[in-house]
């Protein structure tokens, strides 16, 4: 099987989390002959993938919240780079984790090499489809789904079960609250947390400037990015995040942590508020539709501390990809 190669399109943010989970299980099953694509500007993610295959960087065609026209030159570059990468690696199958980053290498693989493409809907979608996933499915990709309910979106989808990053540390409670909102960040939420007088906060700010929070709260641990968010999830008493299921599902399913989800309207291409409410109910998390200090304080005091047990759908997907290579 060693000569047969997979192309894993990780991208960035939560999409990279899905790809990491599948690469992790492929490794456990004895397969590491992967080319893994990561978005330029997010090179810190290489540490997650370096043991699972060859990491390459491609242009991100459209940045979060950016108008389409501003990224036209990056779309062109992404297709050019994708062509080079695909012709070099000649994958036998492609796993595309979603987002606009997945589109150029997926389409190039399908058009030039007739390579089968598999994709994954995001875990928090129930009433609306992800745009990129919908495009990939309409161009012939097979789609994996986390929940039976998502068959309403993609009737021909394959239900894998919820995909989340596997546990790599033992859970422990070290007395801090982890506030993490991925790549985009959520300044309004950070400012609200800043008002609550909490001393022991670990804050991951993403694209938001961390310096004001470092200066105002010397007792906090503040950083922009990390390739090892698991370390901070494992030690947290509570995890606070915005919508986007990779971190929240890992916190709930892999580590059994209480989770508070605060809806962020700036995630313009993300799941609808209704979708996120349904998702929060599925994973028994607290849902807040805005970062209100009174409601957030109450949520911290009352969040449910029970754990959930779901078999990781990433193992199912990894086995399906290897079955395809064996045919």
C-alpha positions as CSV (number, residue, x, y, z in Angstrom):
1,X,0.0,0.0,0.0
2,X,3.0,2.3,0.5
3,X,3.0,3.5,-3.2
4,X,-0.6,4.6,-2.9
5,X,-1.0,8.2,-1.7
6,X,-3.7,10.3,-0.1
7,X,-4.1,14.0,-0.4
8,X,-5.5,15.5,2.9
9,X,-6.6,19.1,2.5
10,X,-6.4,20.6,6.0
11,X,-6.6,24.3,5.4
12,X,-6.8,26.2,8.7
13,X,-8.9,26.5,11.8
14,X,-11.6,23.9,12.6
15,X,-11.2,22.3,9.1
16,X,-7.6,21.5,10.0
17,X,-8.9,19.9,13.1
18,X,-11.0,17.5,11.1
19,X,-8.1,16.6,8.9
20,X,-5.8,16.1,11.9
21,X,-8.3,13.6,13.4
22,X,-8.4,11.6,10.2
23,X,-4.5,11.7,9.8
24,X,-4.2,10.6,13.4
25,X,-6.3,7.5,12.8
26,X,-4.6,6.8,9.5
27,X,-1.3,6.7,11.4
28,X,-2.8,4.4,14.0
29,X,-3.8,2.1,11.1
30,X,-0.3,2.2,9.8
31,X,-0.7,4.6,6.9
32,X,1.3,7.9,6.6
33,X,1.8,8.2,2.9
34,X,-0.1,11.5,2.8
35,X,0.4,14.9,1.3
36,X,-1.2,17.4,3.7
37,X,-2.1,20.9,2.5
38,X,-2.1,23.8,5.0
39,X,-3.0,27.4,4.3
40,X,-0.1,29.9,4.0
41,X,0.0,32.2,7.0
42,X,-0.9,29.3,9.3
43,X,2.4,27.5,9.2
44,X,2.2,27.0,13.0
45,X,-0.1,24.1,12.1
46,X,2.8,22.1,10.6
47,X,3.6,20.8,14.1
48,X,0.2,19.0,14.2
49,X,0.9,17.2,10.9
50,X,4.6,16.7,10.5
51,X,4.5,13.1,11.7
52,X,1.6,12.1,9.4
53,X,3.0,12.9,6.0
54,X,4.5,15.6,3.8
55,X,3.2,19.1,4.6
56,X,2.8,21.7,1.8
57,X,1.5,25.2,1.9
58,X,-1.0,26.8,-0.5
59,X,-2.6,30.2,-0.8
60,X,-5.9,30.6,1.0
61,X,-8.2,32.0,-1.7
62,X,-10.5,33.8,0.6
63,X,-9.8,35.0,4.1
64,X,-12.5,34.9,6.8
65,X,-15.0,37.7,6.3
66,X,-13.3,39.0,3.1
67,X,-15.3,40.1,0.1
68,X,-14.9,37.7,-2.8
69,X,-13.3,40.2,-5.2
70,X,-10.4,41.0,-2.9
71,X,-9.1,37.4,-3.2
72,X,-9.3,36.9,-7.0
73,X,-5.5,37.0,-7.4
74,X,-5.2,34.4,-4.6
75,X,-7.8,32.1,-6.3
76,X,-5.6,32.1,-9.4
77,X,-2.4,31.4,-7.4
78,X,-4.2,28.7,-5.4
79,X,-5.2,26.9,-8.7
80,X,-1.7,27.2,-10.0
81,X,-0.1,25.8,-6.8
82,X,-2.8,23.1,-6.6
83,X,-1.9,21.9,-10.1
84,X,1.8,21.6,-9.2
85,X,1.1,19.8,-6.0
86,X,-1.4,17.4,-7.4
87,X,0.7,16.5,-10.4
88,X,3.7,16.0,-8.1
89,X,1.9,13.7,-5.5
90,X,-0.6,11.9,-7.8
91,X,-3.0,11.0,-5.0
92,X,-5.3,8.0,-5.3
93,X,-7.9,9.7,-3.2
94,X,-8.5,13.2,-1.7
95,X,-10.0,14.1,1.6
96,X,-11.2,17.8,1.6
97,X,-12.0,19.1,5.0
98,X,-14.2,22.0,3.7
99,X,-13.8,25.8,3.4
100,X,-12.8,27.6,0.2
101,X,-9.3,26.3,0.6
102,X,-10.4,22.8,-0.3
103,X,-11.9,23.8,-3.7
104,X,-8.8,24.4,-5.9
105,X,-6.9,21.2,-5.0
106,X,-10.1,19.1,-5.1
107,X,-11.2,20.3,-8.5
108,X,-7.7,20.0,-9.9
109,X,-7.4,16.4,-8.7
110,X,-10.7,15.5,-10.1
111,X,-10.2,17.1,-13.5
112,X,-6.6,16.2,-14.2
113,X,-6.3,12.8,-12.5
114,X,-10.0,11.7,-12.1
115,X,-9.2,11.3,-8.4
116,X,-12.2,10.5,-6.1
117,X,-12.8,13.3,-3.7
118,X,-14.3,12.9,-0.2
119,X,-15.4,15.8,2.0
120,X,-17.0,16.4,5.4
121,X,-19.8,18.7,6.4
122,X,-19.1,20.7,9.5
123,X,-20.4,19.3,12.8
124,X,-22.7,22.3,13.6
125,X,-24.8,22.3,10.3
126,X,-28.4,21.1,10.5
127,X,-30.5,23.4,8.5
128,X,-28.0,25.1,6.1
129,X,-25.2,23.6,4.0
130,X,-21.6,24.8,4.0
131,X,-21.0,26.6,0.7
132,X,-17.7,24.9,-0.1
133,X,-19.0,21.4,0.8
134,X,-22.1,22.0,-1.4
135,X,-19.8,23.0,-4.3
136,X,-17.7,19.9,-3.9
137,X,-20.7,17.6,-3.7
138,X,-22.2,19.1,-6.8
139,X,-18.9,18.5,-8.6
140,X,-18.9,14.8,-7.6
141,X,-17.5,14.5,-4.1
142,X,-18.8,12.0,-1.6
143,X,-19.7,13.7,1.7
144,X,-19.4,12.3,5.2
145,X,-21.8,13.5,7.9
146,X,-21.5,13.7,11.6
147,X,-25.2,13.2,12.4
148,X,-28.2,11.3,11.0
149,X,-30.0,14.6,10.9
150,X,-27.6,15.9,8.3
151,X,-29.1,13.5,5.8
152,X,-31.7,16.2,5.4
153,X,-29.0,18.3,3.8
154,X,-27.3,15.6,1.8
155,X,-29.5,12.6,1.3
156,X,-26.7,10.6,-0.3
157,X,-24.2,11.4,2.4
158,X,-22.4,8.8,4.5
159,X,-22.9,9.1,8.3
160,X,-19.6,8.6,10.1
161,X,-20.5,9.8,13.5
162,X,-19.1,13.0,15.0
163,X,-15.5,13.8,14.1
164,X,-13.4,15.3,16.8
165,X,-9.7,15.4,17.6
166,X,-8.7,12.4,19.7
167,X,-7.4,12.8,23.3
168,X,-3.7,13.1,23.6
169,X,-3.5,14.3,27.3
170,X,-5.2,13.1,30.4
171,X,-8.0,15.5,31.4
172,X,-7.4,17.4,34.6
173,X,-8.8,20.5,36.2
174,X,-6.2,23.2,36.8
175,X,-8.5,26.0,37.8
176,X,-8.6,28.1,34.7
177,X,-11.2,28.9,32.0
178,X,-10.0,28.5,28.4
179,X,-11.4,31.1,26.0
180,X,-10.6,30.2,22.4
181,X,-12.3,31.3,19.2
182,X,-9.9,29.9,16.6
183,X,-8.3,31.8,13.8
184,X,-10.8,34.6,13.5
185,X,-10.9,35.7,17.2
186,X,-13.9,37.4,18.8
187,X,-13.0,40.8,20.3
188,X,-16.5,41.5,21.7
189,X,-16.4,38.2,23.7
190,X,-12.8,38.9,24.9
191,X,-13.9,42.4,26.1
192,X,-16.9,40.9,27.9
193,X,-14.7,38.3,29.7
194,X,-12.3,41.2,30.6
195,X,-15.2,42.8,32.6
196,X,-16.0,39.8,34.8
197,X,-13.0,40.1,37.2
198,X,-11.8,36.6,36.6
199,X,-8.2,36.0,37.5
200,X,-7.4,32.6,36.0
201,X,-8.1,32.8,32.2
202,X,-6.2,31.3,29.3
203,X,-7.1,33.4,26.3
204,X,-6.3,32.4,22.7
205,X,-7.0,35.5,20.6
206,X,-6.4,34.4,17.0
207,X,-6.3,37.4,14.6
208,X,-7.2,39.8,17.4
209,X,-4.3,41.7,19.0
210,X,-3.4,40.0,22.3
211,X,-1.4,42.9,23.8
212,X,-4.3,44.9,25.4
213,X,-5.4,41.8,27.3
214,X,-1.9,41.0,28.5
215,X,-1.5,44.5,29.8
216,X,-4.8,44.7,31.6
217,X,-4.7,41.2,33.0
218,X,-1.1,40.2,34.1
219,X,-2.5,37.0,35.7
220,X,-3.9,35.7,32.5
221,X,-2.1,33.5,30.0
222,X,-2.7,35.1,26.6
223,X,-1.4,34.1,23.1
224,X,-2.6,34.3,19.5
225,X,-2.0,30.9,18.1
226,X,-0.9,27.4,19.2
227,X,-0.4,24.1,17.5
228,X,-1.2,22.4,20.8
229,X,-4.6,23.6,21.9
230,X,-5.1,20.1,23.5
231,X,-2.8,21.0,26.3
232,X,-5.0,23.9,27.2
233,X,-8.3,22.0,26.8
234,X,-7.0,19.1,28.9
235,X,-6.3,21.4,31.9
236,X,-9.3,23.7,31.7
237,X,-12.3,23.7,34.1
238,X,-14.5,25.2,31.4
239,X,-14.1,26.0,27.7
240,X,-15.7,29.1,26.2
241,X,-15.8,29.3,22.4
242,X,-17.8,30.7,19.5
243,X,-19.4,28.6,16.8
244,X,-17.3,26.2,14.8
245,X,-17.3,22.7,16.1
246,X,-13.8,21.4,16.1
247,X,-12.7,22.8,19.4
248,X,-16.0,22.4,21.2
249,X,-16.5,18.8,20.0
250,X,-13.0,17.9,21.1
251,X,-13.5,19.6,24.5
252,X,-16.8,17.7,25.1
253,X,-16.1,14.3,23.5
254,X,-12.4,13.8,24.0
255,X,-11.9,15.6,27.3
256,X,-15.4,15.8,28.8
257,X,-15.1,19.5,29.5
258,X,-18.1,21.8,30.1
259,X,-18.6,24.1,27.1
260,X,-20.1,27.5,26.6
261,X,-20.8,28.6,23.0
262,X,-21.2,32.3,22.3
263,X,-22.6,33.1,18.9
264,X,-20.4,35.4,16.7
265,X,-22.2,37.2,13.9
266,X,-18.9,38.1,12.3
267,X,-18.5,34.5,11.2
268,X,-20.4,35.4,8.0
269,X,-20.0,32.1,6.2
270,X,-20.5,29.9,9.3
271,X,-23.5,28.1,10.5
272,X,-26.7,30.0,11.2
273,X,-27.7,30.8,14.7
274,X,-30.4,28.2,14.6
275,X,-27.8,25.6,13.5
276,X,-25.5,26.5,16.4
277,X,-28.4,26.3,18.9
278,X,-29.2,22.8,17.7
279,X,-25.5,21.8,17.9
280,X,-25.2,23.2,21.4
281,X,-28.2,21.1,22.5
282,X,-26.7,18.0,20.9
283,X,-23.4,18.3,22.8
284,X,-25.1,19.6,26.0
285,X,-23.3,22.9,25.9
286,X,-24.7,26.3,27.0
287,X,-25.6,28.6,24.1
288,X,-25.5,32.4,24.3
289,X,-26.6,34.4,21.3
290,X,-24.3,37.3,22.3
291,X,-21.5,38.1,24.8
292,X,-23.7,39.6,27.5
293,X,-21.7,39.8,30.8
294,X,-24.6,38.9,33.1
295,X,-25.6,35.8,31.1
296,X,-22.0,34.8,30.6
297,X,-21.4,35.0,34.4
298,X,-24.4,32.8,35.0
299,X,-23.4,30.3,32.3
300,X,-19.9,29.9,34.0
301,X,-21.6,29.2,37.3
302,X,-24.2,26.8,35.9
303,X,-22.7,25.0,32.9
304,X,-23.4,21.3,32.9
305,X,-20.4,19.2,33.9
306,X,-21.4,15.8,32.6
307,X,-19.4,14.0,29.9
308,X,-20.5,12.5,26.6
309,X,-19.4,9.4,24.9
310,X,-19.4,9.1,21.1
311,X,-17.1,6.9,19.0
312,X,-14.9,9.1,16.8
313,X,-16.2,9.3,13.2
314,X,-12.6,10.0,12.1
315,X,-11.8,6.3,12.5
316,X,-14.7,5.4,10.3
317,X,-13.5,7.9,7.6
318,X,-9.9,6.7,7.8
319,X,-11.0,3.1,7.3
320,X,-13.1,4.2,4.3
321,X,-10.2,6.0,2.7
322,X,-7.9,2.9,3.1
323,X,-10.6,0.7,1.7
324,X,-10.7,2.8,-1.4
325,X,-6.9,2.5,-1.8
326,X,-7.1,-1.3,-1.4
327,X,-9.6,-1.6,-4.3
